[in-house]
Amino acid sequence: MTDIVTRRLRLRRFSRDDAPTLARYRSDPCVARYQTWCSPIGQAEAEAIIAGYLTENPDGPGCFQYAIELRRRRGLIGDLAFAIESGRDQAEMGITLAPDMRHRGYATEAMTAVADRLFAAGVNRITAACDARNTASAKLPRRVGFEQRGRENQYVEQRGAHADFLLFRMSSEQLRRAS
């Protein structure tokens, strides 16, 4: 697997050394609020999560989780997952950043770079979804070039509440228009 390097970021395979940082930001109530994982996440659980990530194949089909770090400073700042369907023509993508790394354009930069790689690998369409209550997160796919294609009412139960999800889709042509 080759890292993805952008102007400000490096997307790479996770390392066991990332466990404390993963546990810290995924346990933050601001980060976990709209996610499906249970929080807080302890050190042992983070280590187990990363052990699973280390078995994933970025050349799919299946799931892969990138660790995101700044190019000029080593250390995990977030993660980006994608899943390529078995037919390899469609993928789904999602991203999580540590709270102190938000609102700097890193998520847009990372998603655009991974979308470029997926399209170059032959994927025709990428989808994304987010909790409809997370209005800040709903802006991100639009910045990358996704268009909202629907809303799934009471899609998932999270922390005792049924949440609606916004559904997004993008083709390679839409990514080019957003750049």
C-alpha positions in Angstrom: 0.0 0.0 0.0 1.2 3.4 -0.9 0.6 6.4 1.4 -1.4 9.2 0.0 0.4 12.5 0.4 -1.3 15.8 -0.1 -0.1 19.4 0.4 -0.6 19.2 4.1 -1.5 15.6 5.0 -0.2 12.0 4.9 -2.8 9.2 4.8 -1.1 6.0 5.8 -1.8 2.6 7.3 -2.4 2.6 11.1 0.4 1.6 13.4 0.1 0.1 16.9 1.6 3.4 18.2 -1.6 5.2 17.2 -3.8 3.4 19.9 -3.5 6.1 22.6 -4.5 8.9 20.3 -7.3 6.9 18.6 -8.7 6.1 22.1 -8.5 9.8 23.1 -10.3 11.4 20.2 -12.8 8.6 19.7 -13.7 8.9 23.5 -14.3 12.7 23.2 -18.1 13.3 23.5 -17.9 15.9 20.7 -16.5 13.3 18.3 -18.6 10.3 19.4 -21.9 12.1 19.6 -23.0 11.3 16.0 -21.0 8.1 15.6 -22.2 4.5 15.9 -19.4 3.3 18.1 -19.7 3.2 21.9 -17.7 5.7 23.9 -15.4 6.0 25.8 -12.9 3.7 24.1 -10.1 2.4 26.3 -6.5 1.7 25.4 -7.1 -2.1 25.0 -10.1 -1.6 22.8 -8.2 0.9 20.6 -5.4 -1.6 20.3 -7.9 -4.3 19.2 -9.5 -1.9 16.7 -6.1 -1.1 15.2 -5.2 -4.8 15.1 -8.2 -5.2 12.9 -7.2 -2.3 10.7 -3.8 -3.9 10.1 -5.5 -6.9 8.4 -7.4 -4.7 5.9 -6.4 -4.6 2.2 -6.6 -1.1 0.7 -6.9 -2.5 -2.8 -10.3 -4.0 -1.9 -12.9 -5.1 -2.2 -13.8 -4.6 1.5 -12.9 -2.0 4.1 -9.8 0.0 4.7 -9.1 2.6 7.4 -6.5 5.3 6.7 -4.7 7.0 9.6 -4.4 10.8 8.9 -1.5 12.8 10.1 0.0 16.2 9.2 2.8 16.0 6.7 5.1 18.2 8.8 4.3 16.6 12.1 4.0 13.0 12.8 1.0 11.8 14.9 -2.6 10.8 14.3 -5.1 13.6 13.8 -8.0 11.4 12.5 -9.0 8.5 10.3 -10.8 8.0 7.0 -12.6 4.7 6.1 -13.7 3.5 2.8 -15.4 0.3 1.7 -15.3 -1.0 -1.9 -18.1 -3.2 -2.9 -17.3 -6.6 -4.4 -18.1 -5.4 -7.9 -15.5 -2.7 -7.4 -17.6 0.0 -9.1 -18.9 1.6 -5.9 -17.4 2.6 -2.6 -18.5 4.3 0.6 -16.5 6.8 2.6 -16.5 8.3 6.0 -14.1 10.4 8.1 -13.4 11.3 11.7 -11.1 14.1 13.0 -9.8 15.0 16.4 -11.7 18.1 17.7 -8.7 20.4 17.6 -8.1 19.5 13.9 -11.5 20.5 12.6 -12.4 23.6 10.6 -9.0 23.7 8.9 -9.9 22.0 5.6 -8.1 18.8 6.5 -11.2 16.6 6.1 -11.9 18.1 2.6 -8.3 17.6 1.6 -8.3 13.9 2.8 -11.6 13.0 1.3 -10.7 14.5 -2.0 -7.4 12.7 -2.1 -9.0 9.3 -1.3 -11.8 9.9 -3.8 -9.1 10.6 -6.5 -7.4 7.3 -5.7 -10.7 5.4 -5.7 -11.7 6.8 -9.1 -8.3 6.1 -10.5 -8.7 2.5 -9.3 -11.9 2.1 -11.4 -14.6 3.0 -8.8 -17.4 4.8 -10.6 -19.4 6.1 -7.7 -18.7 7.0 -4.1 -21.3 7.3 -1.4 -21.3 8.9 2.0 -23.8 9.2 4.8 -24.0 11.3 8.0 -26.4 11.8 10.9 -28.8 14.5 9.8 -28.4 16.3 13.2 -24.7 16.8 12.5 -25.0 19.9 10.3 -21.3 20.7 10.2 -20.5 17.2 8.9 -23.3 17.4 6.3 -21.4 20.4 4.7 -18.2 18.3 4.1 -19.4 16.0 1.4 -20.9 18.9 -0.5 -17.5 20.7 -0.4 -15.8 17.6 -1.9 -18.4 17.3 -4.7 -21.0 15.0 -3.4 -24.6 15.7 -4.0 -27.3 14.8 -1.5 -29.4 12.0 -2.9 -31.8 11.4 0.0 -32.6 11.1 3.6 -33.1 7.8 5.4 -35.6 8.4 8.2 -34.7 6.7 11.6 -31.9 4.9 9.8 -29.9 3.9 12.9 -30.4 3.8 16.7 -27.7 5.8 18.4 -27.6 6.2 22.2 -31.3 5.5 22.6 -32.5 7.7 19.8 -33.4 6.9 16.2 -31.3 9.1 13.9 -32.1 10.2 10.3 -29.2 9.9 7.9 -28.4 12.1 4.9 -27.2 10.1 1.9 -24.7 11.5 -0.6 -23.3 10.3 -3.9 -20.5 11.5 -6.2 -19.1 10.5 -9.6 -15.6 11.3 -10.8 -17.0 14.2 -12.8 -18.5 15.7 -9.7 -15.2 15.5 -7.9 -13.5 17.4 -10.8 -16.1 20.2 -10.7 -15.5 20.6 -6.9 -11.8 21.0 -7.3 
